[in-house]
Amino acid sequence: MSGGDGLDGALFNRLFALFLIVSLTMLALVLAFLAAAWFRRGGVRQDGVADENGRASREPLLRALLIGWTALIAIGLIGLTFASFLTDRGMADAIPPDRRTINIIVTAKQFWWDVNYAFDNEPSKNIRTANELHLPVGVPARVTLKSSDVIHSFWIPNLAGKQDLIPGRVNDLVLLPNRTGVFRGQCAEFCGIQHAHMALDVTVESRAQFANWLAAQGKPAPAPASPLQKAGYLYVMNRECSGCHAIAGTAANATVGPDLTHLMSRRSLAAGTLPMGRAGLYAWVADPQGVKPGNNMPYVGLDANELHAVTAYLETLK
């Protein structure tokens, strides 16, 4: 069962259904004519010589059928062209201007999803997360799609069809989920060695739950409490980690890699490669290239004490 339909996705689905019906109808007619030609071979005698009188008597009928077939093709093509035009216009105006929407910017990268909730009237409330999408049920969400490297494809089968993300271009789609649930999104265009490990966790929840999630995501990271957590914090702030990642409320504000402010609130690590948890954190921090070869997070080479400290600090980012 589908979890929802994009407003523009629903228009596209109706257009696809129309194309399918017209194409199947034309195919059925072609097969019917072939069957008629097979069974009505009375114009050829048993010795294989054509019966000229029989052929001449059928010429007006064949001419009429040919004219009708040509007209049917022309009408079908014109109709499908007109329907495509109307669908394109409808997709451009998918959301009424007076209806409140959520604006989300999704940037595809090798091999993860950078997700930004943009509030034009209150930029201070903008939220940045990674590899997850939270949506309130029954509320339209306009998703702006970008790519920072190669061609990717945004696909959440339960919510909408595929939409390509092309470097240098901006695409968008509108999602309107109509029931709550957890769904999986996936990059549907081969984008490199870790294409298969580029998943997107999609949570559709009530408006109250979404508001709570949004409020929690807007808070800065908590301060480390234990000595081990503080040691991990110092490592993250002063070494390679802060050169790529951001953690709200700290000096780390880079945008090369995923925002880590609320890392532990997510369902998975490395875009669906590992389940979120202590074991996954240890594996990922210790050797990201061993877990997901070809991704852009380098092997740092932490010793055992550094690994324990960094993992302990990352576990506080909830």
C-alpha positions as a LaTeX table, in Angstrom:
\begin{tabular}{lrrr}
\hline
Residue & $x$ (\AA) & $y$ (\AA) & $z$ (\AA) \\
\hline
Met1 & 0.00 & 0.00 & 0.00 \\
Ser2 & 1.26 & 3.42 & $-0.83$ \\
Gly3 & 2.09 & 5.78 & 1.98 \\
Gly4 & 1.18 & 8.85 & $-0.04$ \\
Asp5 & 1.22 & 10.54 & $-3.40$ \\
Gly6 & 3.11 & 13.58 & $-4.49$ \\
Leu7 & 0.71 & 16.10 & $-5.94$ \\
Asp8 & 2.78 & 16.20 & $-9.08$ \\
Gly9 & 3.40 & 12.45 & $-8.74$ \\
Ala10 & $-0.35$ & 11.82 & $-8.86$ \\
Leu11 & $-0.63$ & 13.89 & $-12.04$ \\
Phe12 & 2.23 & 11.95 & $-13.58$ \\
Asn13 & 0.64 & 8.62 & $-12.59$ \\
Arg14 & $-2.60$ & 9.62 & $-14.30$ \\
Leu15 & $-0.67$ & 10.60 & $-17.42$ \\
Phe16 & 1.16 & 7.27 & $-17.34$ \\
Ala17 & $-2.16$ & 5.42 & $-17.01$ \\
Leu18 & $-3.53$ & 7.31 & $-20.03$ \\
Phe19 & $-0.44$ & 6.46 & $-22.12$ \\
Leu20 & $-0.75$ & 2.83 & $-21.05$ \\
Ile21 & $-4.44$ & 2.62 & $-21.98$ \\
Val22 & $-3.92$ & 4.22 & $-25.39$ \\
Ser23 & $-0.88$ & 2.06 & $-26.15$ \\
Leu24 & $-2.64$ & $-1.16$ & $-25.13$ \\
Thr25 & $-5.67$ & $-0.21$ & $-27.22$ \\
Met26 & $-3.50$ & 0.36 & $-30.30$ \\
Leu27 & $-1.67$ & $-2.92$ & $-29.67$ \\
Ala28 & $-4.97$ & $-4.77$ & $-29.37$ \\
Leu29 & $-6.15$ & $-3.31$ & $-32.69$ \\
Val30 & $-2.92$ & $-4.29$ & $-34.43$ \\
Leu31 & $-3.22$ & $-7.85$ & $-33.13$ \\
Ala32 & $-6.87$ & $-7.96$ & $-34.19$ \\
Phe33 & $-5.99$ & $-6.91$ & $-37.75$ \\
Leu34 & $-3.23$ & $-9.50$ & $-37.87$ \\
Ala35 & $-5.64$ & $-12.18$ & $-36.68$ \\
Ala36 & $-8.21$ & $-11.10$ & $-39.28$ \\
Ala37 & $-5.58$ & $-11.25$ & $-42.03$ \\
Trp38 & $-4.57$ & $-14.72$ & $-40.89$ \\
Phe39 & $-8.09$ & $-16.18$ & $-40.87$ \\
Arg40 & $-9.41$ & $-14.43$ & $-43.96$ \\
Arg41 & $-7.17$ & $-15.73$ & $-46.68$ \\
Gly42 & $-9.95$ & $-16.41$ & $-49.13$ \\
Gly43 & $-8.38$ & $-14.23$ & $-51.81$ \\
Val44 & $-5.66$ & $-16.83$ & $-52.51$ \\
Arg45 & $-6.51$ & $-20.05$ & $-54.31$ \\
Gln46 & $-5.11$ & $-23.40$ & $-53.27$ \\
Asp47 & $-2.43$ & $-23.20$ & $-55.97$ \\
Gly48 & $-1.19$ & $-19.93$ & $-54.39$ \\
Val49 & $-2.30$ & $-17.64$ & $-57.25$ \\
Ala50 & $-4.07$ & $-14.49$ & $-56.13$ \\
Asp51 & $-7.73$ & $-14.12$ & $-56.98$ \\
Glu52 & $-7.79$ & $-10.74$ & $-58.73$ \\
Asn53 & $-11.56$ & $-10.37$ & $-58.44$ \\
Gly54 & $-11.44$ & $-11.01$ & $-54.67$ \\
Arg55 & $-8.63$ & $-8.54$ & $-54.24$ \\
Ala56 & $-10.44$ & $-5.86$ & $-56.21$ \\
Ser57 & $-13.64$ & $-6.32$ & $-54.18$ \\
Arg58 & $-11.74$ & $-5.76$ & $-50.93$ \\
Glu59 & $-9.80$ & $-2.65$ & $-52.00$ \\
Pro60 & $-12.48$ & $-0.10$ & $-50.92$ \\
Leu61 & $-12.71$ & $-1.73$ & $-47.48$ \\
Leu62 & $-8.94$ & $-1.83$ & $-47.09$ \\
Arg63 & $-8.68$ & 1.80 & $-48.19$ \\
Ala64 & $-11.29$ & 2.83 & $-45.62$ \\
Leu65 & $-9.53$ & 0.86 & $-42.89$ \\
Leu66 & $-6.18$ & 2.46 & $-43.80$ \\
Ile67 & $-7.65$ & 5.96 & $-43.66$ \\
Gly68 & $-9.37$ & 5.18 & $-40.35$ \\
Trp69 & $-6.17$ & 3.72 & $-38.90$ \\
Thr70 & $-4.17$ & 6.80 & $-39.92$ \\
Ala71 & $-6.80$ & 9.10 & $-38.41$ \\
Leu72 & $-6.83$ & 7.07 & $-35.19$ \\
Ile73 & $-3.05$ & 7.34 & $-34.85$ \\
Ala74 & $-3.16$ & 11.09 & $-35.46$ \\
Ile75 & $-5.95$ & 11.60 & $-32.90$ \\
Gly76 & $-4.12$ & 9.45 & $-30.35$ \\
Leu77 & $-0.83$ & 11.33 & $-30.76$ \\
Ile78 & $-2.51$ & 14.73 & $-30.59$ \\
Gly79 & $-4.48$ & 13.68 & $-27.52$ \\
Leu80 & $-1.40$ & 12.38 & $-25.71$ \\
Thr81 & 0.53 & 15.54 & $-26.58$ \\
Phe82 & $-2.29$ & 17.69 & $-25.19$ \\
Ala83 & $-2.50$ & 15.53 & $-22.05$ \\
Ser84 & 1.27 & 15.84 & $-21.55$ \\
Phe85 & 1.02 & 19.62 & $-21.84$ \\
Leu86 & $-1.78$ & 19.79 & $-19.27$ \\
Thr87 & 0.14 & 17.53 & $-16.88$ \\
Asp88 & 3.25 & 19.68 & $-17.23$ \\
Arg89 & 1.24 & 22.80 & $-16.42$ \\
Gly90 & $-0.45$ & 21.06 & $-13.52$ \\
Met91 & 2.89 & 19.94 & $-12.06$ \\
Ala92 & 4.16 & 23.53 & $-12.25$ \\
Asp93 & 1.17 & 24.65 & $-10.14$ \\
Ala94 & 0.91 & 21.57 & $-7.93$ \\
Ile95 & 0.39 & 23.51 & $-4.70$ \\
Pro96 & $-2.22$ & 26.27 & $-4.33$ \\
Pro97 & $-0.53$ & 29.54 & $-3.29$ \\
Asp98 & $-2.61$ & 29.81 & $-0.13$ \\
Arg99 & $-1.72$ & 26.32 & 1.15 \\
Arg100 & 1.05 & 26.02 & 3.71 \\
Thr101 & 3.96 & 23.86 & 2.63 \\
Ile102 & 7.27 & 22.64 & 3.98 \\
Asn103 & 10.32 & 23.55 & 1.93 \\
Ile104 & 13.12 & 20.98 & 1.92 \\
Ile105 & 16.36 & 21.12 & $-0.04$ \\
Val106 & 17.91 & 17.72 & $-0.74$ \\
Thr107 & 21.43 & 17.66 & $-2.16$ \\
Ala108 & 22.74 & 14.31 & $-3.36$ \\
Lys109 & 26.41 & 13.58 & $-2.82$ \\
Gln110 & 28.63 & 10.55 & $-3.25$ \\
Phe111 & 27.23 & 8.67 & $-1.37$ \\
Trp112 & 24.78 & 10.34 & 1.01 \\
Trp113 & 21.88 & 12.80 & 1.19 \\
Asp114 & 22.27 & 16.30 & 2.61 \\
Val115 & 18.82 & 17.42 & 3.83 \\
Asn116 & 17.96 & 21.02 & 4.73 \\
Tyr117 & 14.61 & 22.21 & 6.08 \\
Ala118 & 14.39 & 25.81 & 4.92 \\
Phe119 & 12.07 & 28.32 & 6.61 \\
Asp120 & 12.19 & 31.49 & 4.53 \\
Asn121 & 10.47 & 33.62 & 7.15 \\
Glu122 & 12.64 & 32.34 & 10.00 \\
Pro123 & 16.11 & 31.38 & 8.70 \\
Ser124 & 17.28 & 30.84 & 12.26 \\
Lys125 & 15.04 & 27.78 & 12.43 \\
Asn126 & 16.57 & 26.11 & 9.38 \\
Ile127 & 17.49 & 22.49 & 10.10 \\
Arg128 & 20.26 & 20.45 & 8.48 \\
Thr129 & 20.35 & 16.69 & 8.77 \\
Ala130 & 21.53 & 13.76 & 6.65 \\
Asn131 & 20.12 & 10.59 & 5.13 \\
Glu132 & 16.71 & 11.09 & 6.72 \\
Leu133 & 13.48 & 12.83 & 5.84 \\
His134 & 10.71 & 13.58 & 8.35 \\
Leu135 & 7.32 & 14.60 & 6.97 \\
Pro136 & 4.03 & 15.49 & 8.68 \\
Val137 & 1.09 & 13.50 & 7.37 \\
Gly138 & $-1.31$ & 15.47 & 5.18 \\
Val139 & 1.00 & 18.45 & 4.68 \\
Pro140 & 2.54 & 19.13 & 1.24 \\
Ala141 & 6.33 & 19.23 & 1.14 \\
Arg142 & 8.10 & 20.89 & $-1.77$ \\
Val143 & 11.44 & 19.15 & $-2.21$ \\
Thr144 & 14.13 & 21.00 & $-4.15$ \\
Leu145 & 16.63 & 18.56 & $-5.61$ \\
Lys146 & 20.30 & 19.25 & $-6.35$ \\
Ser147 & 23.48 & 17.29 & $-6.97$ \\
Ser148 & 26.99 & 18.36 & $-6.05$ \\
Asp149 & 28.90 & 15.82 & $-8.13$ \\
Val150 & 27.30 & 13.31 & $-10.53$ \\
Ile151 & 23.79 & 12.40 & $-11.65$ \\
His152 & 21.70 & 10.83 & $-8.88$ \\
Ser153 & 18.01 & 9.92 & $-8.73$ \\
Phe154 & 15.66 & 10.61 & $-5.81$ \\
Trp155 & 13.16 & 7.75 & $-5.37$ \\
Ile156 & 10.77 & 6.99 & $-2.52$ \\
Pro157 & 8.53 & 4.27 & $-4.04$ \\
Asn158 & 5.78 & 4.63 & $-1.40$ \\
Leu159 & 5.52 & 8.39 & $-1.86$ \\
Ala160 & 6.44 & 9.42 & $-5.39$ \\
Gly161 & 8.16 & 8.45 & $-8.61$ \\
Lys162 & 11.79 & 9.00 & $-9.51$ \\
Gln163 & 13.28 & 12.42 & $-10.09$ \\
Asp164 & 16.82 & 12.95 & $-11.36$ \\
Leu165 & 19.33 & 15.22 & $-9.65$ \\
Ile166 & 21.69 & 16.66 & $-12.26$ \\
Pro167 & 24.77 & 18.76 & $-11.49$ \\
Gly168 & 24.17 & 22.39 & $-12.42$ \\
Arg169 & 20.38 & 22.00 & $-12.53$ \\
Val170 & 17.64 & 22.34 & $-9.94$ \\
Asn171 & 14.64 & 20.01 & $-10.02$ \\
Asp172 & 11.79 & 19.71 & $-7.58$ \\
Leu173 & 8.79 & 17.62 & $-6.67$ \\
Val174 & 5.92 & 17.83 & $-4.22$ \\
Leu175 & 5.23 & 15.09 & $-1.66$ \\
Leu176 & 1.87 & 14.73 & 0.05 \\
Pro177 & 1.98 & 11.71 & 2.38 \\
Asn178 & $-1.47$ & 10.48 & 3.39 \\
Arg179 & $-0.60$ & 7.95 & 6.09 \\
Thr180 & 2.04 & 7.59 & 8.75 \\
Gly181 & 4.84 & 5.07 & 8.57 \\
Val182 & 8.51 & 4.51 & 7.91 \\
Phe183 & 9.56 & 4.20 & 4.28 \\
Arg184 & 12.80 & 3.73 & 2.41 \\
Gly185 & 14.17 & 6.03 & $-0.23$ \\
Gln186 & 16.99 & 5.11 & $-2.55$ \\
Cys187 & 19.24 & 6.62 & $-5.18$ \\
Ala188 & 17.91 & 5.07 & $-8.40$ \\
Glu189 & 20.65 & 6.22 & $-10.80$ \\
Phe190 & 24.06 & 4.52 & $-10.78$ \\
Cys191 & 26.34 & 7.13 & $-9.24$ \\
Gly192 & 29.50 & 5.24 & $-8.41$ \\
Ile193 & 30.95 & 2.37 & $-6.45$ \\
Gln194 & 28.67 & 2.84 & $-3.40$ \\
His195 & 25.46 & 3.56 & $-5.31$ \\
Ala196 & 23.70 & 0.64 & $-3.58$ \\
His197 & 24.60 & 2.11 & $-0.17$ \\
Met198 & 22.82 & 5.43 & $-0.65$ \\
Ala199 & 19.55 & 5.02 & 1.20 \\
Leu200 & 17.21 & 7.62 & 2.66 \\
Asp201 & 15.12 & 6.91 & 5.76 \\
Val202 & 11.69 & 8.55 & 5.45 \\
Thr203 & 9.43 & 8.93 & 8.50 \\
Val204 & 5.87 & 10.17 & 8.02 \\
Glu205 & 4.36 & 11.12 & 11.39 \\
Ser206 & 1.60 & 13.17 & 12.92 \\
Arg207 & 1.92 & 16.93 & 12.86 \\
Ala208 & 2.52 & 17.01 & 16.61 \\
Gln209 & 5.30 & 14.42 & 16.34 \\
Phe210 & 6.86 & 16.30 & 13.45 \\
Ala211 & 6.77 & 19.56 & 15.43 \\
Asn212 & 8.51 & 17.80 & 18.35 \\
Trp213 & 11.15 & 16.35 & 16.03 \\
Leu214 & 11.73 & 19.75 & 14.44 \\
Ala215 & 12.09 & 21.39 & 17.84 \\
Ala216 & 14.56 & 18.74 & 18.99 \\
Gln217 & 16.61 & 19.09 & 15.78 \\
Gly218 & 16.84 & 22.84 & 16.34 \\
Lys219 & 18.63 & 22.46 & 19.66 \\
Pro220 & 22.43 & 22.58 & 19.87 \\
Ala221 & 24.46 & 19.54 & 20.79 \\
Pro222 & 24.71 & 18.83 & 24.54 \\
Ala223 & 28.01 & 19.45 & 26.27 \\
Pro224 & 30.09 & 16.36 & 27.06 \\
Ala225 & 29.82 & 15.22 & 30.67 \\
Ser226 & 32.27 & 12.40 & 31.44 \\
Pro227 & 36.07 & 12.64 & 31.08 \\
Leu228 & 35.97 & 10.17 & 28.19 \\
Gln229 & 33.32 & 12.22 & 26.37 \\
Lys230 & 35.33 & 15.40 & 26.94 \\
Ala231 & 38.42 & 13.75 & 25.48 \\
Gly232 & 36.41 & 12.74 & 22.44 \\
Tyr233 & 35.03 & 16.26 & 22.14 \\
Leu234 & 38.54 & 17.73 & 22.13 \\
Tyr235 & 39.65 & 15.29 & 19.46 \\
Val236 & 36.65 & 16.08 & 17.23 \\
Met237 & 37.13 & 19.84 & 17.61 \\
Asn238 & 40.91 & 19.90 & 17.11 \\
Arg239 & 41.54 & 17.18 & 14.55 \\
Glu240 & 40.21 & 16.03 & 11.18 \\
Cys241 & 36.53 & 15.69 & 12.17 \\
Ser242 & 35.78 & 19.41 & 12.46 \\
Gly243 & 37.27 & 20.03 & 9.02 \\
Cys244 & 34.37 & 18.17 & 7.38 \\
His245 & 31.46 & 18.10 & 9.84 \\
Ala246 & 29.27 & 20.57 & 11.68 \\
Ile247 & 27.98 & 20.24 & 15.23 \\
Ala248 & 25.64 & 23.03 & 16.32 \\
Gly249 & 26.76 & 24.79 & 19.49 \\
Thr250 & 30.44 & 24.03 & 18.89 \\
Ala251 & 33.25 & 25.43 & 16.78 \\
Ala252 & 32.71 & 22.68 & 14.16 \\
Asn253 & 30.77 & 24.24 & 11.26 \\
Ala254 & 32.07 & 22.60 & 8.08 \\
Thr255 & 29.64 & 21.39 & 5.41 \\
Val256 & 31.74 & 18.84 & 3.51 \\
Gly257 & 30.25 & 15.88 & 5.37 \\
Pro258 & 26.95 & 15.24 & 7.17 \\
Asp259 & 25.88 & 17.43 & 10.06 \\
Leu260 & 26.48 & 15.45 & 13.28 \\
Thr261 & 24.49 & 17.59 & 15.74 \\
His262 & 21.83 & 14.93 & 16.29 \\
Leu263 & 23.61 & 11.95 & 14.80 \\
Met264 & 22.25 & 9.35 & 17.24 \\
Ser265 & 18.63 & 10.27 & 16.53 \\
Arg266 & 18.93 & 8.78 & 13.03 \\
Arg267 & 18.04 & 5.24 & 12.07 \\
Ser268 & 21.23 & 4.34 & 10.27 \\
Leu269 & 24.85 & 5.26 & 9.62 \\
Ala270 & 26.49 & 6.02 & 6.27 \\
Ala271 & 23.21 & 6.29 & 4.32 \\
Gly272 & 21.79 & 2.94 & 5.38 \\
Thr273 & 25.07 & 1.01 & 5.40 \\
Leu274 & 25.06 & 0.28 & 9.15 \\
Pro275 & 22.35 & 0.30 & 11.83 \\
Met276 & 22.69 & 3.18 & 14.25 \\
Gly277 & 24.28 & 2.10 & 17.54 \\
Arg278 & 27.54 & 1.76 & 19.42 \\
Ala279 & 28.80 & $-1.17$ & 17.34 \\
Gly280 & 28.09 & 0.69 & 14.10 \\
Leu281 & 29.82 & 3.82 & 15.39 \\
Tyr282 & 32.94 & 1.89 & 16.35 \\
Ala283 & 33.09 & 0.18 & 12.96 \\
Trp284 & 32.50 & 3.38 & 11.00 \\
Val285 & 34.89 & 5.65 & 12.92 \\
Ala286 & 37.62 & 3.02 & 13.03 \\
Asp287 & 37.64 & 2.26 & 9.31 \\
Pro288 & 35.09 & 4.04 & 7.07 \\
Gln289 & 36.78 & 2.77 & 3.92 \\
Gly290 & 36.54 & $-0.81$ & 5.14 \\
Val291 & 32.82 & $-0.41$ & 5.77 \\
Lys292 & 32.00 & 1.60 & 2.64 \\
Pro293 & 34.91 & 1.56 & 0.15 \\
Gly294 & 35.10 & 4.59 & $-2.11$ \\
Asn295 & 33.22 & 7.04 & 0.11 \\
Asn296 & 34.77 & 10.43 & 0.80 \\
Met297 & 35.48 & 9.92 & 4.51 \\
Pro298 & 39.19 & 9.06 & 4.85 \\
Tyr299 & 40.78 & 6.52 & 7.14 \\
Val300 & 42.13 & 8.55 & 10.07 \\
Gly301 & 43.94 & 5.84 & 12.04 \\
Leu302 & 42.80 & 6.43 & 15.62 \\
Asp303 & 44.44 & 4.44 & 18.37 \\
Ala304 & 42.28 & 2.50 & 20.82 \\
Asn305 & 41.98 & 5.33 & 23.37 \\
Glu306 & 41.10 & 7.89 & 20.72 \\
Leu307 & 38.51 & 5.56 & 19.20 \\
His308 & 36.85 & 4.98 & 22.58 \\
Ala309 & 36.80 & 8.72 & 23.32 \\
Val310 & 35.45 & 9.83 & 19.95 \\
Thr311 & 32.75 & 7.15 & 19.99 \\
Ala312 & 31.75 & 8.10 & 23.53 \\
Tyr313 & 31.33 & 11.74 & 22.48 \\
Leu314 & 29.40 & 10.90 & 19.32 \\
Glu315 & 26.98 & 8.85 & 21.42 \\
Thr316 & 25.95 & 12.04 & 23.21 \\
Leu317 & 24.75 & 13.66 & 19.97 \\
Lys318 & 21.09 & 12.68 & 20.25 \\
\hline
\end{tabular}
